[in-house]
Amino acid sequence: MFGFLKINQDAKRDEVQEEFVARVANAAQDFVHAAGASGVGLDYSLSSIHALDTALEAAHVGALPLTPMQTVGAAAYLYEVARRAHGGLYEVCDDEDPVVLVCGEPEAEVCFGAIAKVERRIRYGAAEAIAPYFDLFTAALQAGEARVIR
């Protein structure tokens, strides 16, 4: 996923993160391009979470066909909105969310998973809306609460 494990194991952490951020950003941009008219407003701002949800609803009802990689790109978009607003590092996690964004102070790290959530949003529709999910992430950061958001 995003080639995280393909990066030179001898590289420094900052170099790995820098390349990984570039790969996530490229995947996000591929999704924005694929979303076309359904993705109006996808500008990486916090308010664009609603535009992402609109595009994912279009995917849910079949009006926006997405390949599996474009679906990952939608999750990458959500990660990039969060990272650009709050910082953080990408880390390898597990099969449900192979990659997560970890933000916050070491004592209050918030682990944010987007891949499985985006897949659920497309599969189950509005019951899995993105905005309230993102609000959980933001609230945990603001409260300084160590949490895993999945």
N, C-alpha and C positions, 0 to 999 in steps of 0.2 A: 504494500500500500504506500504510494508516494515514493517508493524506493528508499525508505529510511534505512533498511538493513543492508542495502547495496553500497552505501557510502563507506569509504576507506575506514577501517577500524582504527587506524593509527592517527586519524585526523583529530584535531582538538575539538572539544565540545562546541565552542563557538562557531568553528568552521562547519561542523555537522549541522548545527541549528540553522546557520545562514543558508546552506544549500537546501535543507529541508523546508525552510520557510519559502524559498523560491519555488520548490516543487509543489507545495500546497497552494501557493498563490497562482501558479500556472493552472493547476487543476480547477481552482475556483473560477479563474477567468474562462476556462473552457466551458464550464457550466453556464456562466453568464452569457457567453456567445450562443450556446445551445438553447438557452431559455428565450432568446429573441424577444418578441413582443410580450411574452408572458413574464419576462424578467425586467420590465420597466421599473426603474428605481433601484436596481441592484448596484449601489455605489459604495458599498462597504461601510456605510454609516450605521449607527445603532438603529436608526429608524427604518433601515432597509430590511430588517428582520421581517417586517410585514410583507414586503415585496417578495422575499424568499418564500414565505408561507403561501402567498398567492401563486407563485410559480409551482410550488410543490402540490398545491391543490389541483392545478391544471394537469400535473403528472398523474395525480390520483384518479382523476376522471377520464384520463386517456387523451386529453387535448394537447399534452406535451410529452411526446415519447422520449424517454431518456434511456441511454445505454447504461449498463452497470457502472462504467467509468464516469459517466456524466452524473450519476447519482452520487458517487463518491465526490465528484466535483461540487455538488450541492452541499455536502457535508464540509468540504474544504472551504466553501464560501462562509458557512456558519463559523467555522474555526477562525477564519481570517477576520471576520467582523469582531469576534471576541478578542483575538490577539491584538489587533490594531487599537482597540479601545482600552484594553487592560494589560497588555503585555503577556508574558508567559512563555513557556517552553513546550515544544511538542515532545511527547514521549511515547514509546512503544507500550502497549497495554496487553490486550488479550484478543481472543477471536471475535467477541461481540463488537468491540471498538479497537481495532488493531493499533490505532493511534489516538491519543487524547491530548488535549491542551491542559497544561497545569499552570495555574495562576495563583498569585497571593504569596504571602510570606511563608517561610518554611514551617512555622508553627500553625499556619492556617491555610494550607494549600487546598485549592479547589481543583479537582480533577473533572474536566468537562469532556464528555463523550458526545460526538455528533453523528457519527456514521450510522449506528444502529437507530438513532432517533429519526434521522432523515429517511431511512428505509421504512420505519414504522409509519412515518407521516405519509409517505406515498402509498403504502399498503392500506392503512386504516382511515385515512382522511382526517377531517377536522378534529376528531377525538385526540389526535396526537399533535395538535397545533404547536408551532415552533415558538411563538412569542411567550407564552407562559413558561415554557421550558427554559428559554433564555433568561427570563425573569428570575427563575430559581438560581441560576448561575450568578447573576448580578447581585441578588440578595445575599448569597453566601459570601461573595467577595466583600460587599459593603459591611457585613456583620463580622468579618474576620473569622468566619466559621469554616473549619476544615471539613470538606464534604466531597463526595463523589456524586456528580450529577449525570445520571444515565437515563 
